[in-house]
């Protein structure tokens, strides 16, 4: 399974955060305006539409293989 992650050292906490605003799965969350966004891996579909939206290059794709029982182990 593919998912997006945010490299927090590259994230400059832009306002507005384009990946957060435009994620089709609404997988990005920010608890308060001062906090950097984070991704709910259960909502993220791995489409990576967020990657070109981030001006700081903080988005990256990770791949998590399914276990032998067909479940992921995030």
C-alpha positions in Angstrom: 0.0 0.0 0.0 1.2 3.5 -0.8 0.8 6.4 1.5 2.1 10.0 1.7 4.3 11.2 4.6 5.5 14.7 5.5 9.1 15.3 6.3 8.7 17.6 9.2 12.2 19.1 8.8 11.2 20.3 5.4 7.7 21.5 6.3 7.6 25.3 6.9 4.0 25.3 8.1 2.7 27.3 5.2 -0.6 29.2 5.6 -2.5 28.2 3.7 -1.1 24.7 3.4 -2.0 23.6 -0.2 -1.8 19.9 0.4 -4.1 20.2 3.5 -6.6 22.4 1.6 -6.7 20.3 -1.6 -6.3 16.6 -0.5 -9.1 14.7 -2.1 -9.3 12.2 0.8 -9.1 15.0 3.5 -6.2 13.0 5.0 -4.3 16.1 6.2 -5.0 17.3 9.7 -3.9 20.3 11.7 -5.1 20.7 15.3 -4.4 24.4 15.6 -2.9 27.0 13.2 0.5 26.9 14.9 0.9 23.2 14.5 2.4 21.6 11.4 0.0 19.4 9.5 0.1 15.6 9.7 -1.4 12.8 7.6 -4.0 10.3 8.8 -2.6 7.1 7.2 -6.0 5.4 7.3 -7.5 8.2 5.2 -4.6 8.6 2.7 -5.1 6.8 -0.5 -1.6 7.2 -1.7 -2.6 9.2 -4.8 0.3 11.7 -4.2 -1.7 14.6 -5.5 -0.2 16.5 -2.5 3.4 16.2 -3.6 3.4 18.8 -6.4 1.4 21.2 -4.2 4.0 21.5 -1.4 6.4 24.3 -2.3 9.0 22.9 0.2 9.2 19.4 -1.1 8.1 18.0 2.2 5.9 15.2 0.7 7.2 11.7 0.1 5.6 8.4 -0.8 6.1 5.3 1.4 5.1 1.8 0.6 3.9 -0.6 3.2 3.5 -4.2 2.2 0.5 -6.2 3.3 1.1 -8.9 5.8 0.4 -12.5 5.1 -3.1 -11.9 6.6 -3.9 -9.1 4.1 -3.6 -6.3 6.7 -1.1 -3.5 6.8 1.0 -2.8 9.8 1.4 1.0 9.9 
